[in-house]
Structure formats: C-alpha cells, structure tokens
Amino acid sequence: MSKIVFLGAGSTVFARNVLGDALHVPALNDAEIALLDIDADRLHISDVMLQNIVRNLGASARVRTYLGDDAAEAFAGADYVINAIQVGGYEPSTVIDFEIPKKYGLRQTIADTLGIGGIFRALRTIPVMLDYCRIMERVSPDALLLNYSNPMAMLTGALLRATSIRTVGLCHSVQVCAPHLCRELDLPTDDLRWQIAGINHQGWLLEISRHGKDLYPEIKRRAALPEYRMKDAVRFELMKWFGYYVTESSEHTAEYVPWFIRRDAPELIERFPIPLDEYPRRCVDQIARWEKMRAELLEDRPIAHARGHEYASYILEAIETGVPFTFGGNVRNTGLITNLPEGATVEVMCVADRTGITPTHVGDLPPQCAALNRTNINVQEMTIEAALSGRREAIYQAAMLDPHTAAELTIDQIVALCDELIDAHGDYLPAYR
C-alpha cells in the first residue's frame, strides 16, 4: 500500500483531477492519501470531494487531512508527494505582482513563470517548499516529489539544488502541445509522433510526424494563412523566425521575450492579440467556480470521475507496476541537452518505471532555440540564487536579465520596482539583505 501526500490540497479541482485519476489505478486505489493545506475550509471541501469519489469508485483508499502545522505527520512514510501550492494566492500576492509593475509601465499576461511576476512568485514559494522538503528529508527521505507549481523551472531547480529529495516537475503544456497544434490547423491528430525538448514553457516541438510523414512543412504553410494565423499568433510568429513551435500558449510566450508587449509599440497588442492581465481574470473566475462547487459538494451528491490525462497517476502506476510510461519532465541538466547550461532545469522526455524516473538524452538543440532558452535560463538561475542566498542584489540582477522587463525599464526603474515589490509582499518574503 502506497502513501500519497497532496500538498496544496485546497486546490480542489486539481486535487480531484490528480487523485481521482489515481483511484482508477488498481495498484493505487488502496493508497493512504494525506491531504495537506493551510486553509481549513478548502481542505475540508477537498476531503468531502475525495471521500465521495472513493465511495463511488468502490476504492479502499484511506483519506486523512492535515493542516499546515501537521506537515511532519502528513509526510511521515510518504512514497509520493504531489505539490500544487500557491504562496500568497490571488490576494494579496497576484494582485501585487500585476498592479505595482503597472505603475512603472510594465504590463503582463500570466506572470507565473518568468518576468517580474514569475521572479517574485518564485521568491515567495521557494523558501516554503524548502521548509517542506527539510521535513521530508527527516520523515520520508525516499519519497518522490512531483511538482506542479509554477514557476516550474525555478522551483524545481531550487529543490534539486538545495535538497536531497527526488523531484521532477510536471507541466500540462507538453502533453497537449502537438495535438493542440494540429487541431488549431485542422490537421488530423491520429498516429502522431513527436519529440519535444527545451525548458519549461519554452520547450521546442523538434519533430512531428503522422503515419511517418513530416508534418512541419504543412504546419508552417497553414500557420501563415490568414484564416489560421490569428489563432496562435505569437507562437506562429516565433515559429516563423526560429523554425520550431513552442510548447506554451501565446499569452504566456508573449511575456518571455522582448518583442510583443511594448509601450513603444502598443499596436502589437491587437496585432498578436495579447490578453494583458489575463491571469487575474482567470483567478476571479476560478474563485467564483470554487464557491459554486463548494455549495454543490456540501450537498454530497455522488461525484463521477473518469481518468484524465494528467501525468501524475500514470507515473505512479508505472513505478508501482513496472510498466513503463513516457512523459515530459523537468529535471536537472546533466548533459541531457548539450548546448544548454549544465545544472539548469530542462524539460525532456522521461521514462517512469519500477526503477524510478530516467530522463532521456537529447544532444544539441537547434542553435537559435538554445540561444532563446538561455535568455530565460539566465533569469531562472539568478532567481534561484536570490532565493538561496538571501541577496537583494541577486533579485535586481534577475530582473535586469529578464527579456521583457529589461526591454521596458531602465536599471534605476528595475531596482525601484523590485524594492517596492519586496516591501509590498511583506511577510511572504524573507528579509533580503
């Protein structure tokens, strides 16, 4: 019997997707499941939800809840830990990450991976995750940590660098990239084969074929047509100039590079249609949906759950049964991608089986793709340095190196912005010297 800990279990919908999937797996449906969160109300609702699914699936899993102070008990003897925490939440932290940069003329779309928002999300989250990992090192040192929280590369990289806990980062975008692209261009999705490698949210679709035939020539032809171009404008523009399609959405990608969100070229927002302030809108909608779901769950009506496509249950099933499963994972670069920095967090295909998780060797990326990746890796590495060293100067340097932030602000503005954000986040950030 395995023990699965879900950290950030107040994310009820995501907990349902991941743990509901696990309960469909014969090798896991008798698991001990520990739900851990700092919000008692959300934790209760997730417990009600999961107990309902257990009953309706006829599983024998045992579900227990733990508030934040009981983390050691929750982690004790864990085989797997699934992380989905968001430190600071929508309010106050997401609002701060969007509104203060606006004062400096810096606009964002999602702000959870790179840019000034991604930097400060990492600075809030890394210390919390390090504390949890220190507990795991004591009570469940052999557990596998599956990280779903953003900023994926920064958080996963910090844990791999500063703890002994086995960690892999998992992102939705890799598994849906190729089928999504084909659907956008009205191409069939059966019998697709593809290869993806790079970094989180900027992985490259290096190869894609159907029935053994290379699809890229037709993809590029259709992407240039008026009836398709606006469907995924930023990614199609990047593919035009760099030769390959990137894994993450256009609204995300727009803020990882210096070319699309610019005060001196406001017409680009309409030309590529870029949804500024998209993530706060999503947060408001998600909160409203959660409140509606909360009321429905408390009625205790039977919940049906079909297994979905999230990686976690398939990885756990592969480890438990020994039947291999291949997925895109975020891991430490140990010569896997030879023209990206050693030790950086890279996103490559991995194989899960009874031995654990084994990443695959890629070799060199196309030079232009590796070069663009490195502009993002620079920010990731300096943010990790700031979080682990406590040096305020490293925060400034991370922001100065960020492609979008640097394209819009001067050094003095960047320093002032960082100082204001540090003050605004208050207790959610450690004291930086």
Secondary structure, 3 states (H helix, E strand, C coil): CCEEEEECCCCHHHHHHHHHHHHCCCCCCCCEEEEEECCHHHHHHHHHHHHHHHHHHCCCCEEEEEEHHHHHHHHCCCCEEEECCCCCHHHHHHHHHHHHHHHCCCCCCCCCCCHHHHHHHHHHHHHHHHHHHHHHHHHCCCCEEEECCCCHHHHHHHHHHHCCCEEEEECHHHHHHHHHHHHHCCCCCCCEEEEEEEECCEEEEEEEEECCEECHHHHHHHHCCHHHHHHHHHHHHHHHHHCCEECCCHHHHCCCCCCCCCCCCCHHHHHCCCCCCHHHHHHHHHHHHHHHHHHHHCCCCCCCCCCCCCHHHHHHHHHHHCCCEEEEEEEECCCCECCCCCCCEEEEEEEEECCEEEECCCECCCHHHHHHHHHHHHHHHHHHHHHHHCCHHHHHHHHHHCHHHHHHCCHHHHHHHHHHHHHHHHHHCCCCC
